[in-house]
Amino acid sequence: MATAPSEIRVTPEIAAEHGLTAEEYARVKQILGREPNITELGIFSVMWSEHCSYKSSKVHLKRLPTRGKLVVQGPGENAGVVDIGDDLVAAFKIESHNHPSYVEPFQGATTGVGGILRDIFTMGARPIAVLDSLRFGEIVPGKGTSENEAAKNRRILDGVIRGIGSYGNCFGVPTVGGEVAFEPCYSQNPLVNALALGIARKEDLFFAKAKGAGNPVIYVGAKTGRDGIHGASLLASAEFTEQSQQKRPNVQVGDPFMEKLLLEACLEAMQTGAVVAIQDMGAAGLTCSTVEMASRGGTGIEIDLAKVPQRETGMTPYEIMLSESQERMLLVSEKGREAEVLGVFKKWGLDAVVVGRVTEGGTARIKNNGSVAAEIPAHPLAEEGPVYHRPIVAPKPRVESKKDWFSFAPEGTALTQNFLKLLASPAIASKRWITEQYDTSVRTNTLAGPGASDAAVVRIKDPKTNEVKRALALSTDGNGRWCSLNPRVGAMHAVAEAARNVAASGARPIAATNCLNFGSPEKPEVMWQFSEVIDGVAEACNALGTPITGGNVSFYNETLGKSIYPTPVIGVLGILDNVSRVLKIAFRNEGDVILLLDGLAATGHSERSPRSEEALLSSFAREFSSSEYSKTVADIVASEPPAIDLAAEKRLIDCLVALASEGAVESAHDISDGGLAVTLAESCFASAPSTVGARHGVPVLGASVKVDADGPAEHALFGERGARAIVSVFPENLAAVPAIARQYNVTAREIGNVIRGDAFRIEYKGRAVIESAVESLRKAWANSLERVLKAQ
């Protein structure tokens, strides 16, 4: 919709065009005691949008655990903060930029990264790492996806990856990890979730709470333009239609070089001691920063828009307040010390202008050349918006039978060709084409980048002394397909796998952040999914000791009435006390023993639980039908995700951390997508870059493994049940690993050896079912995604 000049008279119809219901508009008039003008209406529309107000999710988010002994700041600030020892804290958060990334993939992704980075340094923390969690439609035609649709999905993926790489690389922060998944439901609604991590000294933390009547309010950073107007209310808080491409003007435009200057200037200004509060101008721009700072501080605020730096002429108060131009901050300084703050930003070549002051009385007063353009009570606007208890209705139970489930191959069937197909599938294949576009090691803190370990690992340096203070590990996870089959169990798996990945890197999981991506909250079935996911996340976080410190809810992820899978993305943070104990996935030495760690087997609840053969086979088939192998080989996606035992997950996590701390294992890799066979192959691939590397003295390492379990070979080798990992061990240390595992009630079963040479062999019940050269497997895995994407 076109922006409106100030003289437009507000009507219920115009309020509806701004996304406000009749009841919400009546509430606006009640708060003001009169009809709003067009600027005030615009301000209410963005602040009460789903994206900014969480009006459909608040009642459910309260069930998440948000407190813990290490939590310094939970939800409610720009980022969550946890204590990592030595008077240091880590600030981290994940947020979505989904709709903008569909409308304009490159700019949507860049501004998503820019926004989450500002959330971190607004807290006073220097960003040290970025991760991305991405979902796209199928990029290969077939299975209901046309060539035109696949080509469009490839173009969206290409734009998003270039956008993430461009912003992070230019800003100077490493993109150290993340994940990518492909499902048909994301075809016209990609998910672009970005996570950032920063470090600060505890005494250097800053918060967005205005205080001190008379203290000056200072605008800093880029000039304000017309880009991004109504990005929060009309783009991020509504579903897509056939007219979605017309929303390009609602997408912000980023400038990473400007943000780098803004980072350095803000951190330097904070060190002067003259800054009282600071807030990023993200979603809802100047509106959100002014109103939320005043509301949190229990103060009022007054600004004059005529003083706001503008890059376009003739901008109205409506446009200035709703613009989401990037790389801007609003801060409050101590009265009389504003010159110190202005001097810092002048040094960095940035605009810095006193545009207002903190006031008493709790009113946000917006002036333009001296006349009042808007006058609204800050707290009701920011904190007393609509809260909906949306109807919740569970969908009808799926009607299924054995004919809907995966049919296992006859015993003794060779599985090598199916394994090659699985390794080449976009979900499993190497993501090198993506990660090589990112600078993964800038700032020299990266200990384990993309693909090296189950989690990204970065060393901690004291911001003042540069002394190394241990390391932090981060991982993101979320399986939308599993959540579509069982939202609660799928959400538990997301938390468990992210925590398991962190532990497999050697770090102890301590906290989590989440990005909850769903369809329209106006649909009772979607709200049922959301409620179930919240309960699943809460239960898993409580069991694993990872409180939620913040995050983001993204609703209305649907196009033409079709919702995406419910997709909670969980980011888990862990602490590694000894940087020399980082565990990576690569096999390291010929002759090392490969052990399968299982948190369930010791309790008698593994595959070997006593059941009739027919019942056991049906259980295997039903669970296996949700696996990546089932989807890739048989085009079957049905039934239930694997059952989850959170106590078993906790035992395995504690065991992995202990093994790393003792230096007892050479490598570790959790079993997840693709099952045991993929896990083993990836550890071989990581041991040497290729046979070319072998010619330069890097040995190619393979594996010889024997597996014996109840049920079909496909289930044993490609099943995705959790609470398991493989580790490789020096023969001399072999006795130590089972001894440590027993302390945590985890079994450690010897299944094979690392071998020198180009061979990969898995026997099942005494018969070879997978046998191939490592390099043949690697070529299928390493080149397929790149080949598809370069062919566009």
C-alpha positions in Angstrom: 0.0 0.0 0.0 1.1 3.6 -0.6 2.2 5.6 2.4 -0.2 8.3 3.5 0.3 12.0 4.0 -0.5 13.4 7.4 -3.7 15.0 6.4 -5.5 11.7 5.6 -8.4 11.1 7.9 -8.3 7.8 9.6 -11.3 5.5 9.1 -12.0 1.9 10.2 -11.3 0.9 6.6 -7.9 2.5 6.7 -7.2 0.8 10.0 -8.1 -2.5 8.5 -5.7 -1.8 5.6 -3.0 -1.4 8.3 -3.7 -4.9 9.6 -5.7 -3.7 12.7 -9.0 -5.5 13.5 -12.1 -3.6 14.5 -11.5 -4.6 18.1 -7.9 -3.5 18.0 -8.8 -0.2 16.4 -11.4 0.4 19.2 -8.6 -0.3 21.8 -6.4 2.3 20.0 -9.1 4.9 20.4 -9.6 3.9 24.0 -5.9 4.3 24.9 -5.8 7.7 23.1 -9.2 8.9 24.2 -9.8 10.1 20.6 -9.4 9.1 17.0 -5.7 8.5 16.0 -4.1 10.5 13.2 -2.5 8.6 10.3 1.0 8.7 11.9 -0.4 7.3 15.2 -2.3 4.7 13.3 0.9 3.6 11.6 2.7 3.4 14.9 0.1 1.2 16.5 -0.1 -1.0 13.4 3.6 -1.9 13.5 3.8 -2.2 17.3 0.7 -4.4 17.4 1.7 -6.5 14.4 2.2 -10.2 15.0 5.9 -9.8 14.3 6.5 -7.1 17.0 3.8 -7.8 19.6 3.7 -11.7 19.7 0.0 -11.3 20.3 -0.8 -14.9 19.3 2.2 -16.5 21.0 2.6 -14.7 24.3 0.3 -17.0 26.2 2.2 -20.1 25.1 5.7 -18.7 25.3 5.3 -18.3 29.1 5.5 -22.1 29.4 9.2 -22.1 28.2 11.9 -22.4 30.9 13.8 -19.1 30.8 15.8 -19.1 34.1 19.0 -20.9 35.1 22.0 -20.3 37.3 24.0 -19.0 34.3 21.3 -16.9 32.7 22.1 -13.2 33.1 19.4 -11.9 30.8 16.5 -13.9 29.5 13.8 -13.0 26.9 12.7 -9.3 26.8 16.0 -7.7 25.7 17.7 -7.5 22.3 19.5 -10.8 23.1 19.8 -13.4 25.8 23.0 -13.3 27.9 24.6 -16.1 29.8 27.6 -16.2 32.2 30.6 -18.1 30.8 33.0 -17.5 33.7 36.0 -15.2 34.2 33.7 -12.2 34.4 32.7 -12.7 30.8 29.2 -13.2 29.3 28.0 -14.5 25.9 25.1 -12.8 24.2 23.3 -14.9 21.5 20.0 -14.9 19.7 18.3 -16.3 16.6 15.8 -14.5 14.5 13.9 -15.0 11.2 13.9 -13.0 8.0 11.7 -15.3 6.0 9.2 -13.3 4.0 11.8 -10.6 2.9 14.0 -13.4 1.7 11.3 -14.8 -0.6 10.4 -11.3 -2.1 14.1 -10.2 -2.5 16.4 -13.1 -1.6 19.7 -11.3 -1.5 18.6 -8.2 0.4 16.3 -10.2 2.6 19.1 -12.4 3.7 21.7 -9.6 4.2 19.4 -7.6 6.3 18.5 -10.6 8.4 22.2 -11.1 9.2 22.6 -7.3 9.8 19.7 -7.2 12.2 20.8 -10.1 14.4 24.3 -8.7 14.6 22.9 -5.3 15.8 20.9 -7.2 18.5 24.2 -8.5 19.8 26.3 -5.4 19.8 23.4 -3.4 21.2 24.0 -5.4 24.3 27.6 -4.2 24.5 29.0 -7.5 23.1 31.3 -7.8 20.2 29.9 -10.3 17.6 32.3 -13.3 17.1 30.2 -15.7 15.0 27.1 -16.2 12.9 25.2 -19.4 12.0 22.4 -19.8 9.6 19.5 -22.2 9.6 17.9 -22.4 6.1 14.9 -24.1 4.5 14.1 -24.2 0.8 11.8 -25.9 -1.6 13.0 -28.9 -3.6 15.8 -27.9 -6.0 15.6 -31.0 -8.1 12.5 -31.6 -10.2 10.3 -34.7 -9.5 8.1 -35.9 -6.7 5.6 -33.2 -7.5 8.1 -30.4 -8.1 8.3 -29.0 -11.7 11.5 -27.9 -13.4 10.3 -24.3 -13.2 9.6 -24.5 -9.5 12.9 -26.2 -8.8 14.7 -23.6 -10.8 13.0 -20.8 -8.8 14.0 -22.5 -5.6 17.6 -22.7 -6.8 17.5 -19.0 -7.6 16.1 -18.2 -4.1 18.8 -20.4 -2.5 21.5 -18.7 -4.6 20.4 -15.2 -3.6 20.1 -16.1 0.1 23.5 -17.7 0.2 25.1 -14.8 -1.6 23.3 -12.4 0.7 24.5 -14.1 3.9 28.0 -14.4 2.6 28.2 -10.8 1.4 27.0 -9.3 4.6 29.1 -11.5 7.0 32.2 -11.3 4.9 32.1 -7.5 4.5 31.2 -6.9 8.1 34.1 -9.1 9.3 32.4 -11.9 11.3 32.8 -15.5 10.5 29.8 -17.6 9.4 30.8 -20.8 11.2 27.9 -23.2 10.9 24.3 -23.9 10.5 22.1 -26.3 8.5 20.1 -26.5 5.3 17.0 -28.6 4.5 14.8 -29.1 1.5 11.1 -29.9 1.5 8.3 -29.1 -0.9 6.4 -27.0 1.6 9.1 -24.3 1.6 8.9 -23.8 -2.1 7.2 -20.4 -2.0 8.1 -19.7 1.6 11.8 -20.2 2.4 13.0 -19.9 6.0 16.1 -17.8 6.7 16.9 -17.9 10.4 20.2 -16.2 11.5 21.9 -16.7 14.8 24.7 -14.4 16.2 27.0 -14.8 19.1 29.0 -12.1 20.9 31.3 -11.7 23.9 31.4 -9.0 26.5 32.7 -8.4 30.0 29.8 -8.6 32.5 30.2 -5.0 33.7 30.1 -3.8 30.1 26.5 -5.0 29.3 24.0 -2.4 28.1 20.2 -2.5 28.1 17.4 -0.8 26.2 15.9 1.1 29.2 15.6 4.8 28.9 16.1 6.7 32.2 16.9 10.1 33.5 14.4 12.8 32.6 16.2 15.4 30.5 18.8 13.0 29.2 19.4 13.5 25.5 18.2 11.0 22.9 20.7 10.5 20.1 20.1 9.1 16.6 23.2 7.4 15.1 24.1 5.5 12.0 22.7 5.5 8.5 20.2 8.1 7.2 16.6 7.2 7.1 14.9 6.4 3.7 11.7 4.9 2.5 12.9 1.3 2.4 11.3 -1.3 4.6 8.1 0.7 5.5 5.6 -1.7 6.9 8.1 -4.5 6.7 7.0 -5.8 10.2 3.2 -5.3 9.8 2.4 -6.0 6.2 5.3 -8.3 5.1 6.2 -10.3 8.2 2.7 -10.5 9.6 0.7 -11.7 6.7 0.6 -14.7 4.4 1.8 -14.6 0.8 -0.5 -14.2 -2.1 -0.1 -13.9 -5.9 0.7 -10.2 -5.4 3.6 -10.9 -3.0 6.3 -9.7 -5.4 4.7 -6.2 -5.2 6.0 -6.1 -1.6 9.6 -5.5 -2.8 9.5 -1.9 -1.4 8.9 -3.4 2.0 12.2 -5.1 2.0 15.1 -3.3 3.6 18.5 -2.7 2.0 21.6 -3.4 3.9 25.1 -1.9 4.0 27.6 -4.1 5.9 30.4 -1.6 5.7 28.2 1.0 7.4 27.3 -1.6 10.1 31.0 -2.3 10.7 31.5 1.4 11.4 28.4 1.4 13.6 29.7 -1.6 15.6 33.0 0.0 16.4 31.5 3.4 17.1 28.8 2.0 19.4 31.3 -0.1 21.4 33.7 2.8 21.8 30.9 5.2 22.8 29.8 2.7 25.4 33.3 2.7 26.9 33.0 6.4 27.6 30.5 5.8 30.3 28.3 8.4 28.9 25.8 6.0 27.3 22.7 5.2 29.5 20.7 3.0 27.1 20.8 1.9 23.5 18.3 0.2 21.2 18.6 -1.1 17.6 16.2 0.3 15.0 15.2 -3.1 13.6 11.6 -4.1 13.0 9.3 -1.1 13.2 12.5 1.2 13.0 12.4 4.4 14.9 8.9 3.6 16.3 10.1 0.5 18.1 13.3 1.9 19.5 11.7 5.1 21.0 8.6 3.4 22.4 10.3 0.3 23.8 13.1 2.2 25.5 10.6 4.5 27.2 8.3 1.6 28.2 11.1 -0.5 29.6 12.5 2.4 31.6 9.1 3.6 32.8 9.7 7.0 31.3 8.4 9.2 28.5 10.3 10.2 25.4 10.2 13.2 23.0 11.8 13.4 19.6 11.7 15.9 16.7 11.6 14.2 13.3 12.9 17.3 11.6 16.3 16.5 13.2 16.4 12.9 12.0 19.0 12.5 9.2 17.1 11.6 6.0 18.4 10.5 2.6 15.2 11.3 0.7 13.3 14.5 0.4 9.7 15.2 1.5 9.4 12.3 3.9 6.3 12.5 6.1 6.3 11.7 9.9 4.4 8.5 9.0 7.3 7.4 6.7 10.1 8.4 9.0 8.6 6.6 12.0 7.8 3.4 10.0 10.9 3.2 7.9 13.1 0.1 8.5 16.2 1.5 7.0 19.2 -0.5 8.3 22.3 0.3 10.3 20.7 2.7 12.7 20.6 3.0 16.5 18.9 5.1 19.1 20.7 5.8 22.3 20.3 7.8 25.5 23.3 9.6 26.9 23.9 11.4 30.2 22.9 15.0 30.1 26.0 17.2 29.6 28.0 14.4 28.1 26.4 14.2 24.7 29.5 15.8 23.2 31.6 12.8 24.1 29.2 10.5 22.3 28.8 12.7 19.3 32.6 13.0 19.0 33.0 9.2 18.9 30.5 8.9 16.0 32.1 11.8 14.2 35.4 10.1 14.4 33.9 7.0 12.7 32.3 9.2 10.0 28.7 8.5 11.1 25.7 10.7 11.5 25.0 11.3 15.2 22.3 13.9 16.1 20.5 14.8 19.3 16.9 14.3 18.2 15.1 14.5 21.6 15.1 13.8 25.3 13.9 11.5 28.0 10.8 12.9 29.7 8.6 12.1 32.7 5.0 11.0 32.5 5.3 8.0 30.2 4.3 9.6 26.9 6.0 9.1 23.6 5.7 12.5 21.9 6.7 12.7 18.3 7.2 16.2 16.9 8.0 17.5 13.4 9.4 21.0 13.1 7.9 21.8 16.5 4.4 20.6 15.9 3.1 17.3 17.4 2.8 14.5 14.9 1.9 11.8 17.4 1.4 11.5 21.1 0.9 8.1 22.6 1.3 6.6 26.1 4.4 4.4 25.7 3.7 1.5 28.0 0.2 0.7 26.7 1.5 0.9 23.2 4.5 -1.4 23.9 3.2 -3.8 26.5 -0.6 -3.6 26.5 -1.4 -4.6 23.0 -3.8 -7.4 22.1 -3.2 -10.8 23.5 -5.1 -13.7 21.8 -6.0 -17.1 23.1 -6.4 -18.4 19.6 -8.6 -21.5 19.1 -6.6 -24.8 19.2 -7.9 -27.8 17.4 -5.9 -31.0 16.8 -6.1 -32.3 13.3 -7.9 -35.5 12.6 -5.6 -38.5 13.3 -3.9 -39.9 10.2 -5.4 -43.1 8.9 -2.5 -45.4 8.0 -1.6 -49.0 7.7 1.3 -51.2 6.8 0.9 -50.4 3.1 1.7 -46.8 3.9 5.0 -47.7 5.5 8.5 -48.3 4.2 9.0 -51.9 2.9 12.4 -53.2 3.8 14.5 -55.0 1.3 14.9 -58.8 1.7 17.7 -59.9 4.0 21.1 -59.9 2.4 20.2 -57.3 -0.3 23.2 -55.2 -1.3 22.5 -51.6 -0.2 25.5 -49.8 -1.8 23.5 -48.2 -4.6 20.8 -46.9 -2.3 23.5 -45.6 0.0 25.1 -43.7 -2.9 21.6 -42.2 -3.7 21.2 -41.1 -0.1 24.6 -39.5 0.0 23.8 -37.5 -3.1 20.4 -36.3 -1.9 20.4 -32.5 -1.2 19.6 -33.0 2.5 22.6 -35.3 3.1 25.1 -34.1 0.5 28.0 -31.9 1.3 27.1 -28.2 1.7 30.6 -27.1 0.5 29.1 -25.0 -2.3 27.3 -23.0 0.3 29.9 -22.7 3.1 32.8 -21.9 0.7 31.0 -18.6 0.0 31.4 -17.7 3.7 34.5 -16.4 5.4 34.6 -19.0 8.2 37.8 -18.0 10.0 38.0 -14.1 10.0 39.2 -12.9 13.5 41.1 -16.2 13.9 38.8 -17.6 16.6 37.3 -20.5 14.7 38.4 -23.8 16.1 35.8 -25.9 14.2 34.0 -24.4 11.2 31.4 -25.8 8.9 31.6 -29.6 8.6 34.6 -30.1 10.8 32.7 -30.9 14.0 29.0 -31.5 14.9 29.0 -28.0 16.3 30.8 -24.8 15.4 33.5 -24.0 18.0 35.1 -20.6 18.5 37.7 -19.6 21.1 36.8 -17.0 23.7 39.1 -14.0 23.9 38.8 -11.5 26.7 37.6 -8.2 25.0 40.2 -6.1 26.8 43.2 -8.4 27.3 42.8 -10.7 24.2 43.6 -13.6 26.5 42.1 -16.9 25.4 39.4 -18.0 27.8 38.3 -21.5 26.8 35.8 -21.9 23.9 32.1 -21.8 23.0 30.2 -24.3 20.8 27.0 -23.6 18.9 24.6 -25.8 16.9 21.2 -25.3 15.3 18.7 -28.0 14.5 15.1 -28.4 13.5 13.3 -31.1 11.6 10.1 -29.7 10.2 9.1 -33.0 8.6 9.1 -34.7 12.0 7.3 -31.8 13.6 4.6 -32.2 10.9 4.1 -35.8 11.9 4.3 -35.2 15.7 5.0 -31.6 16.7 5.8 -32.3 20.4 8.2 -35.2 19.7 9.7 -33.4 16.7 10.4 -30.4 18.9 12.1 -32.5 21.5 14.3 -34.0 18.9 15.3 -30.6 17.7 16.5 -29.6 21.2 18.1 -33.0 21.8 20.1 -33.0 18.5 21.3 -29.5 18.9 22.5 -30.3 22.4 24.0 -33.6 21.3 25.9 -31.8 18.6 27.4 -29.4 21.1 28.4 -32.3 23.4 29.9 -34.2 20.4 32.3 -31.2 20.0 33.3 -31.6 23.6 31.4 -28.7 25.0 28.8 -28.8 27.8 25.4 -27.4 26.7 24.2 -24.5 28.9 21.5 -22.5 27.2 19.3 -22.3 24.1 17.6 -19.8 21.8 14.7 -20.6 19.4 13.1 -19.4 16.2 9.6 -20.8 15.8 8.4 -20.8 12.2 4.7 -21.6 11.6 1.8 -20.9 9.3 -1.2 -18.7 10.1 -2.1 -18.4 13.8 -5.6 -17.8 12.7 -5.9 -21.5 11.8 -6.7 -23.7 14.9 -4.6 -26.6 13.6 -1.5 -24.3 13.3 -2.0 -23.1 16.9 -2.3 -26.7 18.0 1.0 -27.4 16.3 2.5 -24.3 18.0 1.2 -25.3 21.4 2.5 -28.8 21.1 5.9 -27.6 20.0 6.2 -25.2 22.9 5.5 -28.1 25.3 8.0 -30.3 23.5 10.7 -27.6 23.6 10.0 -26.9 27.3 10.2 -30.5 28.3 13.4 -31.1 26.4 15.1 -27.9 27.7 14.2 -28.7 31.3 15.5 -32.3 30.9 18.8 -31.2 29.3 19.4 -28.1 31.4 19.3 -25.6 28.5 16.9 -22.7 29.4 15.6 -20.5 26.5 17.2 -17.1 26.7 15.3 -15.5 23.8 14.4 -15.9 20.2 11.7 -15.2 17.7 8.3 -16.3 16.5 7.5 -16.2 12.8 3.9 -16.8 11.9 2.1 -16.5 8.6 4.6 -18.6 6.8 2.2 -19.8 4.1 1.4 -19.1 0.5 -2.0 -19.2 -1.1 -3.4 -20.9 2.0 -0.8 -23.7 2.2 1.3 -23.7 5.4 4.9 -24.7 5.8 5.8 -27.6 8.1 5.8 -26.4 11.8 9.5 -25.7 12.0 11.1 -24.8 15.4 14.8 -24.1 15.0 16.8 -24.5 18.2 20.2 -23.0 18.8 22.2 -24.5 21.7 25.2 -22.9 23.3 27.9 -24.9 25.1 31.1 -24.2 27.0 34.4 -26.0 26.4 36.8 -25.6 29.3 39.9 -26.7 27.5 40.4 -25.5 23.9 42.8 -28.4 23.2 39.9 -30.9 23.8 37.8 -29.9 20.8 36.3 -33.1 19.2 35.9 -33.2 15.4 34.2 -35.8 13.2 37.2 -36.9 11.2 38.8 -40.3 11.8 42.4 -39.6 12.6 44.5 -42.8 12.8 44.7 -46.1 11.0 43.8 -48.8 13.4 41.7 -46.7 15.7 38.7 -48.6 17.1 35.2 -47.4 16.3 32.7 -47.5 19.1 29.0 -47.0 19.1 27.8 -45.1 22.1 24.1 -45.7 23.0 22.3 -43.9 25.8 19.3 -46.2 25.5 20.9 -49.6 25.2 22.0 -49.8 28.8 18.4 -49.4 30.0 17.1 -52.2 27.9 14.9 -49.9 25.8 16.9 -50.2 22.6 16.0 -52.1 19.4 16.6 -55.3 21.4 13.6 -54.7 23.7 11.6 -58.0 23.9 8.7 -58.0 21.4 7.3 -60.5 18.9 9.2 -60.5 15.5 6.1 -59.2 13.7 5.5 -56.4 16.2 9.2 -55.5 16.1 9.2 -55.3 12.3 6.0 -53.2 12.2 7.5 -50.8 14.8 10.7 -50.5 12.7 8.7 -49.9 9.5 6.5 -47.3 11.0 9.3 -45.3 12.6 11.6 -45.7 9.6 9.0 -44.2 7.2 9.9 -40.7 8.5 13.6 -41.1 7.8 15.7 -39.4 5.1 16.4 -42.8 3.6 12.7 -43.5 3.3 12.0 -40.1 1.6 15.0 -40.5 -0.8 14.8 -44.1 -1.7 11.1 -44.8 -1.6 9.5 -41.4 -1.7 7.6 -42.2 1.6 7.1 -39.6 4.3 4.6 -41.0 6.8 3.9 -42.2 10.3 5.8 -41.0 13.4 9.3 -39.7 14.1 11.4 -42.0 16.2 10.5 -42.1 19.9 12.7 -40.0 22.1 14.0 -40.7 25.6 15.3 -37.4 27.1 17.0 -39.2 30.0 19.0 -41.3 27.6 19.9 -38.1 25.6 21.1 -36.5 28.8 23.2 -39.6 29.7 24.9 -39.6 26.3 25.5 -35.8 26.4 27.2 -36.1 29.8 29.2 -39.1 28.6 30.5 -37.3 25.5 31.5 -34.2 27.5 33.4 -36.5 30.0 35.1 -38.4 27.2 36.3 -35.1 25.7 37.4 -33.7 29.0 39.5 -36.9 29.6 41.0 -36.8 26.1 39.8 -40.4 25.8 38.6 -40.3 22.2 40.1 -39.2 18.8 36.8 -38.2 17.2 33.1 -38.0 17.8 30.1 -37.8 15.5 26.4 -38.0 16.6 24.0 -40.2 14.6 21.2 -38.2 13.0 20.2 -37.6 9.4 20.9 -40.7 7.3 21.7 -42.9 10.3 24.8 -44.9 11.3 26.0 -45.5 7.7 26.1 -41.7 6.8 27.8 -40.9 10.1 30.6 -43.4 9.4 31.0 -42.2 5.8 31.2 -38.5 6.9 33.9 -39.3 9.4 35.9 -41.0 6.5 35.3 -38.0 4.2 36.5 -35.6 6.8 39.8 -37.5 7.4 41.2 -36.3 4.1 39.9 -33.8 1.5 40.2 -36.2 -1.4 42.5 -38.8 -3.0 44.5 -35.7 -4.2 45.2 -35.0 -0.6 46.6 -38.6 -0.2 49.1 -37.9 -3.0 50.4 -35.1 -0.8 50.9 -37.2 2.3 47.3 -37.0 3.7 46.2 -40.6 4.2 42.8 -41.6 3.0 41.1 -43.4 5.8 38.3 -45.9 5.4 36.2 -48.0 7.8 35.5 -51.7 8.3 32.4 -52.2 10.4 30.3 -55.1 11.6 26.8 -54.4 12.9 24.5 -56.9 14.5 21.0 -55.9 15.7 17.4 -57.0 15.6 15.5 -56.1 12.5 16.3 -55.3 8.9 19.7 -54.0 7.8 18.2 -50.7 6.4 16.8 -49.9 9.8 20.0 -50.6 11.6 22.2 -48.7 9.1 19.9 -45.8 8.2 17.5 -45.4 11.1 17.6 -42.0 12.8 16.8 -42.8 16.5 18.7 -40.4 18.8 20.8 -40.8 21.9 23.6 -42.3 19.8 27.1 -41.4 18.6 30.2 -43.0 17.2 33.6 -42.3 18.6 37.1 -43.5 17.4 39.6 -44.5 20.0 43.3 -45.3 20.1 43.6 -49.1 20.8 45.7 -48.2 23.9 42.8 -46.2 25.3 40.1 -48.7 24.5 39.5 -49.9 28.0 39.0 -46.3 29.3 36.0 -45.4 27.1 33.6 -48.2 28.2 34.6 -47.5 31.8 33.7 -43.8 31.5 30.5 -44.7 29.5 29.4 -47.1 32.3 29.5 -44.2 34.8 26.8 -42.5 32.7 24.8 -45.7 32.0 25.8 -45.6 28.4 26.9 -48.6 26.4 30.0 -48.5 24.3 30.0 -51.3 21.8 33.0 -52.0 19.5 31.8 -52.1 15.9 34.9 -51.9 13.7 38.1 -50.1 12.9 39.5 -47.2 10.9 41.6 -48.6 8.1 44.1 -47.0 5.7 43.1 -47.0 2.1 40.2 -46.4 -0.1 37.8 -48.9 1.3 34.4 -48.6 3.1 32.7 -51.8 4.2 29.7 -52.5 6.5 28.7 -56.1 7.3 25.3 -56.7 8.8 24.8 -60.1 10.6 28.0 -61.4 8.9 27.2 -60.4 5.4 28.6 -57.3 3.5 25.7 -55.0 2.6 27.6 -51.8 1.8 31.0 -52.1 0.1 32.6 -49.3 -1.9 35.7 -47.2 -2.4 35.6 -44.2 -0.1 36.3 -42.0 -3.0 33.3 -43.2 -4.9 31.1 -42.5 -2.0 32.8 -39.1 -1.5 32.2 -38.1 -5.1 28.5 -38.8 -4.8 28.3 -36.8 -1.5 30.7 -34.0 -2.4 29.6 -33.0 -5.9 25.8 -33.5 -6.2 24.6 -30.3 -4.6 27.2 -28.2 -6.4 26.4 -29.8 -9.7 22.7 -29.1 -9.4 23.2 -25.5 -8.4 25.8 -24.7 -11.0 23.6 -26.1 -13.7 20.9 -23.4 -13.3 
